[in-house]
């Protein structure tokens, strides 16, 4: 029983060590580029939504709708 417990704790240490491994430089750069692109896309989507809302609000105030 003690050997099984020790082997499980050693296996857990191996998994934690692998999870904490550093990413390659290319992957880090790609993730950074994705974050920048995703932020820009999100801003454009929000801006388009606000513009559509503003036009609809203007149309309702002017009696077009």
PyMOL commands that set and color helices and strands:
alter all, ss='L'
color gray80, all
select helices_A, chain A and resi 2-19+25-62
alter helices_A, ss='H'
color red, helices_A
deselect
rebuild
show_as cartoon
